[in-house]
C-alpha cells in the first residue's frame, strides 16, 4: 500500500514522500495517525481500462464542429452531418 507520513518524519521519509509498505503494517500506522494512505487502488480499478471520452465531437463525415461554419446549436442533419450556419455555402 502506498503511504506518506502525516506530520513528522517517519523513518527516512518526510511528510509528502510516498513509499510502499505492506498492507498489514501500513494499517497499524494509519490507525495510529502516523501515516496516511495515498492513491490506493483495488485490483479491480487497476485492471479496468481507462475510458476517456473523446474531447472533440465529429459528425458522420468525420468533420469537427466549427463555430464559423456550423450552427451554434450543434444540431445534426438527418444524415449525421453538422447543420450549416444560415448564409454559409456548403463546403
C-alpha positions as CSV (number, residue, x, y, z in Angstrom):
1,X,0.0,0.0,0.0
2,X,1.3,3.5,-0.8
3,X,1.6,5.7,2.3
4,X,3.1,9.0,3.4
5,X,3.9,10.4,6.8
6,X,1.3,12.7,8.3
7,X,3.1,15.4,10.2
8,X,6.6,14.2,11.1
9,X,9.4,12.3,9.6
10,X,8.7,8.5,9.6
11,X,12.0,6.6,9.4
12,X,13.8,8.2,6.5
13,X,10.6,9.6,4.9
14,X,9.4,13.1,5.2
15,X,5.7,14.2,5.0
16,X,4.6,14.2,1.4
17,X,7.1,11.5,0.3
18,X,5.2,8.4,-0.9
19,X,6.5,4.9,-0.3
20,X,5.3,1.3,-0.4
21,X,4.6,-0.6,2.8
22,X,3.0,-4.0,3.4
23,X,-0.8,-3.6,3.9
24,X,-1.0,-5.0,7.4
25,X,1.8,-2.8,8.8
26,X,0.5,0.2,7.0
27,X,-3.0,-0.1,8.5
28,X,-1.5,-0.2,12.0
29,X,0.4,3.1,11.4
30,X,-2.6,4.6,9.7
31,X,-4.8,3.9,12.7
32,X,-2.1,5.4,15.0
33,X,-2.3,8.5,12.7
34,X,1.4,8.4,11.9
35,X,0.8,7.6,8.2
36,X,-1.9,8.2,5.7
37,X,-2.9,6.2,2.6
38,X,-2.1,7.7,-0.8
39,X,-3.9,6.9,-4.0
40,X,-4.6,3.2,-3.2
41,X,-6.4,1.4,-5.9
42,X,-8.1,-2.0,-5.6
43,X,-7.2,-4.7,-8.1
44,X,-10.5,-4.1,-9.9
45,X,-9.6,-0.5,-10.5
46,X,-6.1,-1.3,-11.6
47,X,-7.3,-3.9,-14.1
48,X,-10.1,-1.7,-15.6
49,X,-9.0,0.2,-18.6
50,X,-9.5,4.0,-18.5
51,X,-12.3,5.2,-20.7
52,X,-11.6,8.7,-21.8
53,X,-14.5,10.3,-23.7
54,X,-13.5,11.9,-26.9
55,X,-12.8,15.6,-26.4
56,X,-13.9,16.6,-29.9
57,X,-17.2,15.6,-31.3
58,X,-17.2,14.8,-35.0
59,X,-20.1,14.2,-37.4
60,X,-20.7,11.2,-39.7
61,X,-18.3,12.7,-42.3
62,X,-15.6,12.9,-39.7
63,X,-15.6,16.8,-39.5
64,X,-15.3,18.5,-36.2
65,X,-17.8,21.2,-35.2
66,X,-16.6,24.7,-36.2
67,X,-18.4,27.9,-35.0
68,X,-17.6,29.7,-38.3
69,X,-19.3,27.0,-40.4
70,X,-21.9,25.3,-38.3
71,X,-25.0,26.4,-36.4
72,X,-24.4,27.3,-32.7
73,X,-27.0,24.8,-31.5
74,X,-24.7,21.9,-32.7
75,X,-27.6,20.1,-34.3
76,X,-27.0,17.5,-36.9
77,X,-28.9,16.8,-40.1
78,X,-30.7,13.5,-40.8
79,X,-27.6,12.1,-42.5
80,X,-25.5,12.8,-39.4
81,X,-23.5,15.8,-40.7
82,X,-23.4,19.2,-38.8
83,X,-26.2,21.7,-39.7
84,X,-24.7,24.6,-41.6
85,X,-24.9,28.2,-40.4
86,X,-27.5,30.2,-42.2
87,X,-26.0,32.1,-45.2
88,X,-23.0,29.7,-45.4
89,X,-22.4,27.8,-48.6
90,X,-21.9,24.1,-48.4
91,X,-18.2,23.3,-48.3
